Amino acid sequence: MGEVNVRKNIRDLTAGELDNLVKAFNGIQSLPPDDRNSFFVIGGYHGEPFQGAGYSSPSWWGGYCNHGNVLFPTWHRAYVLNLERALQSQVPGVTMPYWDETEELSLQNGIPPIFLQRSYTFSDGGPPIPNPLFSYKLQARLTDRLTQIPDANYSKPVGYETVRYPFSGLVGTPHDVEATFIYNQELLALGDEVTNQMLNDNIVNWLNFPVIRNSDGVRIPAGVHDKFENCLNAPNYTVFSNTTSAQRWNDDHLNEPGFRPIVPLESPHNSIHLAVGGFNLPKDGNS
């Protein structure tokens, strides 16, 4: 029987395990963009460059990624496994760690510090390298074929470097390029300590957002932490798995005595996307 590889909390990795993870991510980010194990290709399964049914259809935003249907949890499990195997092609035995968004350190402080470091120095010494867990520089152009959706043009040029909140990543039009540059320069002038704190404050707010009252005055937990707990109360896998099925179940049971809305697993997942990777929309250089 083969050795069992354990996926650990990223905060609990040893120095050597973290070194291996960074080496592996640096390796797949350095592969040609047409290599099946490259970060560019694997990232495209989940989002840009949009592929499959999502290439140009707004009803399938995100390419291959399944949202709003029962495949949401299982598709993402297969996706993580594919990413992990790509990492293992660079560093055999490395595993994909997880970020526990519900642990106390996250609720109080936000994202693990490794994601906030622009450079990484390996534990055995040597010169630092750009931290592949901080950002990724595109090796090929991304063209947004979904510009009929009236929010933004997500096209990006070769060499574009990914950003997280509070920075803007909109560079799909000449106006966006100019406005984003001005806006991001203002943030860069504040320094990493300030912008990292802005990101962590945003994450902490999303995780701990206080309860809200519905139209009947009932207090409903709204934070991501509470959503993760509440999704375990789903009556079956179908409504647990995705927002579409959960909304239908809630609509069908709305008038029952003691009704409490079902929260699907997809809901806190979507919220964390916005908390970490969301952007501020610059207008004429201002947020």
N, C-alpha and C positions, 0 to 999 in steps of 0.2 A: 504494500500500500504506500502511495506516495506521501511526501511530507505535506502537512496542512499549513498553508500560508494564512496568517492571521492579519486581518485589517484592524489597525489600532486607531485610537483617537490621536489626531495629529499633535495634540499637546503632549502626548505621552511617548512620542518617538525618542529613541536614544539619539545621541549625536551622530553615530554611524548610520542609523536608519534614516535620519533626516538628510545626511549627505547623499545616501543612495537615492532617495526620492528626488532630490534636486538634480543629481546627475542624470536620472532617467528622464525627467521633464525637460532638462536642457537638451538631452539627446533627441527626443522626438520633435522638439521645436526647431532643431537644426536640420532635420531631414528635409529633402526636397518636397515641395507642396503637393506633388503627385504621388508620393510614397504612401501606401495604404496605412502605414504606422505613424505617419506624420501628424503633428498636432493640428495642422491646417485641415487635413482630410477628416480626422476624427471630430474636430470642432464643428465641421460642416454637417456632420450627421445630426447634431443638436440644433445648430443655428446657421449663421452665415458660413460659407456661401450656400444659400438655400438650394436644396436638391429634392429629388423625388416629386411627390405631389405638391410640395410647397414651393416649387421653383417659381411659379408665377400666379398661384391661386391664393387669394387672401383667406379663403376658408381653411387653408392648410398652412398658416403662417408658421415658419420654423422648419420647413423642409421635412425630413424624416421624423422629427420629434413628435410623439403622440401626446396630445393634450385634449382634455374634454371627452375622453372615452376610456373604456375599461383597460386599455393597454398602457395607460400612463405609468403605473408603478413597474410593471414587468418590462416595458421598453427601456426604462431608465436603468433597471438592473443589468440588462444585457449591454447597454451603452457603457456603463461603468466597467463591466468585465472586459469589454473590447479595449477601453482605454488602459486598463490595468495590464492586459496582455501586451499592448504596445510598449508600455513602460518596461515590462519584463524583457522585451527584445533588446533593450539598452542595458538594463541591470537585472540579470536573472535573480529571481526570488523577491524582488521589491514588490510591495503591495500598495494598493490605493488606500490611504488613510481616510478618515472621515472627520468632519467638524461637527461636534455635538453642540447644536444651537440652543439646547435646553439646559446645559450645565450652568452652574452658578457663575463661572468665569465668563461665559458668553453673555449671560443676562446682565452682568455688572460692567463688563469691559468691552464686549463686542467681538470682533474677529481675532483669531489667533495672530500673534505678532509676526510670524514668518511671512504672512501675506502682505505685510506693510514695509518690508525691507527692500530697498531698490537693488542692493547687491548682496551676495552671499559669499562667505568665506568658509571653506571646508575645514573640518576639525583637525585635519592633518597639516594645515598651513597652506601656503601658496597664495597667489594673488586672488582677490575676489573676482567673481563673475557677476554679470547681470542676473538678478534673481528671476528664474522662470516662473516662480509662483507669484511674482509681483505683477508682471505684464508679459505680453507677447507681441512681437513685431511681425506684421503680415508679410509673407513672402510672395504673395500674389494678390492681384486686385480683386475686390469683392464688388459685384454689381447687383444692386437691389432691383429685382424684377417685380417688386410689390409696391411700387411707388403710387399705385392707384389708391392705396390705403392713406387717407389724408392725415398722417401724423408727421412723418419725416422720411427723408431719403437716407437709407442706411448704407449706401455705397461707400467704399473706402479704398484708398490707393495702396499700392505696394509701399511698405515701410511704415504704414500706420501702426501706432503702438496703443494697445488696449488700455483703457482707463476704468476706474471705478468712481462711484460717488465721492466727492461732489463735482468731479470734472465732467465736462461734456465731451461726448464722442461723435458728435454730428459733424461730418465733413463731406456730405453727399452733394452739396451744391456750393458754388463760389461764395454765396452769402453765408452759408453755414461755416465754411472754412474760415472766413474772416471773423465772424462773430465768436466762433469757438476758440480761435487763437487768442483773441482779446480777453475773453472770459477766463480761459485756462491760465493765461499769463498772470492775471490778477490773483488767481489761487496759488500759483507757483511762488509768487512773491511772498505769500504768507509763510511758506516753509512746510516741510513734510510733517513736522510735529502738529501743526495746526490743522492741516487738511486730513491727516490720519485721525485726529480727534473728531473732526467733523463726520468722517465716515463711521467711526465707532459710535458716536452719539446717535447717528441715524439708525444704525443697526440696533442699538440698545432700545431706542424708542419703538422700533417695529416689534422687537421681541417682547417688550413689556407694556405696550400701549394699554392704557386702562380700559375698563369695561365701558361699553356704550349702552344706551337705553333705546329699545326699539319703540315703535309707534304706540305700543301698549304700556310703555313705562317699565318693561322688564329689562333687567340688567343682563347683558350678553357679553361674555368675555371676547375681546377682539384681538388680543395680542397673539403673535406667532407662537409663543410658548403655549398659550392656552389652546390655540388651534391644534397643535400637535397632540395635546392631551385629549381634546374633545373628539378628534377624528377616530379615536379608539372606541367611541360609543356608537359608531355606525352599526346598523342592524345587519348588514351583509357586505360582502366584498364589493359589489357593484357600486353602491352609493359611497363606500369608503374610498373607492379608487379615483374618482374624478368629479369635476365640478358640474358637468352636465347632468349626470345621473343623480347627484346629490340635490341639485336644484329642482329636478323633476320630483324627487321624493318629498322634498320640503313643500313644494306646491300642492302635492296630492294629500299631504297630512296637515296642512296649515290650520284647518279649523277643528282639529281634534283637541280634546281637553288635555291640558298639560303639555302642549306641543313645544318642543325645543328644536331649533333647526340643526340638521346634520352638517357637520363640517368634513369635507373630504380631504384626504392627504394632499391632493393637488393644491389646495388653498394655501397652506403655509409655505409650500414649495415656491409658489408664484410670488408670495410676499417677500421671501428672502432674495429672489432674483431682483426685485425692485429695491430692497434695502441696500444690497451690496453693489449691484451693477447698474442701478437706475441712474439717470442723468438729469441735470438741470437743463432746461431748454433756453439757450441764450437768445436774446432778442436785441439786435443792434449792439451786440457787445456786452449787454447787461443780462443778469440772470432774471 
